[in-house]
């Protein structure tokens, strides 16, 4: 039987290859950081989500090592059976204190957190209104709910209000948005979203994975940036980007919401607990983020420098201030070729084209880290200039 399926799958892979959409993985033979080793050669890394540069932070590594000795390697259990250690509860409390929420529940990833929240909280009498450019984990999580599903155009408040009116008969309505849209680096206008939510009696859920730890005056993410910390009802996020860069996710929300997820969130109930070493490392990362004013200042200063220098060199960038900085190309092949030439020059970046982004909007998504030096930034700009010629 597999012979027929094998042929079909081979045809599918051949079509992907013919469209130049094959995703190839480079094996890194070093630790993650602003500089990594690929094929025996050190290159500058401009495509990691390592915003605060904590993925190789010695005190985080040390905390994880200590936890291995004290708490062991793994739990071999889900949380409600015998998979809850005191450090899990400690991290949940520390995240709640950092984010200013009532409680937090840990998941193995933010993908799982988003996979848990909608089915547990929203049913056939409810409505979920989602930004059209939300992350795949939100889209998939929403599909797991029996609630009515509506979409609004990216960051378009007039369209959002129309969808809220369309959902006027719902028992519960929730507006769902990324805090930062990862392909563009654009912020969701949370102040306007919360105003509409108040007007129409809706909840607000924000996936803040590309903001927590470094956006906002205290690094508490987009709700802090827009001054709506008390008006966002549900925050989801990751420990796999700025907060240490390993793995794990969370939902941080009102007490009753978290309590329901502990009882009904399927990825929580049926997935192993987060490994103790990851929990310990994340606790240290949250501590560093809470006191990380200098890291955040350096991160955004370097992002501003890159934007300014690339603009001087005539490149087209999407406007913004986030450390996600898309360098735009009209031709998808050009984006692929420029990225390949840059790797030859020791700069590691990744091109994105259709269907990840719309046709005609190919880009190389540069991601700045606090661990980059100003010389790293200048070398990256120089590589872009040389690669386009």
Secondary structure as UniProt FT lines:
FT   HELIX           2..18
FT   TURN            19..20
FT   STRAND          35..38
FT   TURN            39..40
FT   STRAND          41..45
FT   TURN            51..52
FT   TURN            55..56
FT   HELIX           58..71
FT   HELIX           79..82
FT   HELIX           86..99
FT   STRAND          103..107
FT   HELIX           110..121
FT   TURN            124..125
FT   STRAND          127..131
FT   TURN            132..133
FT   HELIX           136..143
FT   STRAND          148..152
FT   TURN            154..155
FT   HELIX           157..166
FT   TURN            167..169
FT   STRAND          173..178
FT   STRAND          180..181
FT   TURN            182..185
FT   STRAND          186..187
FT   HELIX           190..200
FT   STRAND          203..207
FT   TURN            209..214
FT   TURN            217..218
FT   HELIX           222..225
FT   TURN            226..227
FT   TURN            229..231
FT   STRAND          234..238
FT   STRAND          249..253
FT   HELIX           255..264
FT   HELIX           266..269
FT   HELIX           276..290
FT   HELIX           293..312
FT   TURN            313..314
FT   STRAND          324..329
FT   HELIX           332..344
FT   TURN            345..346
FT   STRAND          347..348
FT   STRAND          351..352
FT   TURN            354..356
FT   TURN            359..360
FT   STRAND          362..367
FT   TURN            370..371
FT   HELIX           374..388
//
